[in-house]
Amino acid sequence: PDSTRIRSEPMLEQIMEEEANWALPAEEVYDPTADILITLALLALNVLIGAYFYIKYGKRYKPDWNRKYIRELPSDVTPAVVSYLMKFDSDTGDVIATLLDLVRKKHISMQMIKKAGRKDKDDYIFKRTRSDLNGLHPHEKKLIQWLIGSKGQVSLSDIREQASDKKSAQYFYKQWTKWQEEVLSAVNRLDYIEERPKNAKRSAWFVIAVTIQVLGLWWLMGDFDYILLCPLPLLFFRMKSRLRTQTGQTEYAKWKSFKRFLNDYSRMASREPLAVHLWDHYFVYAIPLGAAKKMENIARISMPGMEEGSVQSDTFSSVFIHDWTSSIDHAISKGTPESSSGDSGNSDGSGSTFSSGGGGGGGGGDRGAF
């Protein structure tokens, strides 16, 4: 109100025209090419950095094997070792495969117990047939000592009963973890896996780099733009801390070829009949390879260790495998520290077929089945 620069003529239109002229040059000089080039450069930089570290520290070895099929077992290793080689882990399906392999090797036998009632499921019993463990690998011996023990047998119903008792389930879980350690030791003795702990640190730096870039770009721009996606390729180059060695990668390729043979054999069976005596050997490896269902559809197997007239051909089926693996999984889950900490059930072990101590309980050595 105290301004002396006052004119009587209207100025609004002139002022608005001047402001429009001032804004016009700024609009004319804006060119998105620079933003696009910066975005592409940042994207390329992240891809190159990720690729460099992956090739130098995380690239898989090239296998010395490139055939599509292999009809014979690639190597003389146990199903549990094959499973770990394929997926860097052991699961309960490996326990079943190992038990069936021990049946094939005639160290144990398997018997199916028919139940009279329609609602009752058939039971299965694994019995030890040899007193010595000569010729077996440490993890095979461990499995016999753990599951079968001095009692000399273990049934599917025994496994299911494990989950009903706190102490028995806890002991079951501990023995399971020890068995996994034995399998890993067998893999390490064969030089299939190499540990690269520094890769985990490098992957952590990748995550940090992505986070810093995204936050920095967001702070500079103030809103979301496609340039924020440029750091994300680094996450695809995260390196594993465990890799297969040259030997391991070659064996991995061979077992994949063998798996391909098992999966595709249903189409070849009519033209190339496979010797019946090989199916029992192949089946125990089809379980860790994930090809058991395919073999079930094209073969009926009878293993040498089965008791005459007591095991039917449908023993080797997805239902049989599912019953055993789900029962073992349930017992393991009940024995994990997380589950046991909140369990208020019976803890004295007296109500279970197996317990963690005493003459009739425990597992391995001179104790009971578990």
Salt bridges, closest charged atoms under 4 A:
ASP91 OD2 - LYS87 NZ 3.48
ASP101 OD1 - ARG104 NE 2.87
ASP101 OD2 - LYS105 NZ 3.54
ASP122 OD2 - LYS114 NZ 3.39
ASP132 OD2 - ARG130 NH2 3.17
GLU140 OE2 - LYS105 NZ 2.73
GLU194 OE2 - ARG196 NE 2.63
GLU251 OE2 - LYS254 NZ 3.88
ASP264 OD1 - ARG267 NH2 3.67
GLU272 OE1 - ARG71 NH1 2.85
GLU296 OE1 - LYS293 NZ 3.89
ASP323 OD1 - HIS322 ND1 3.83
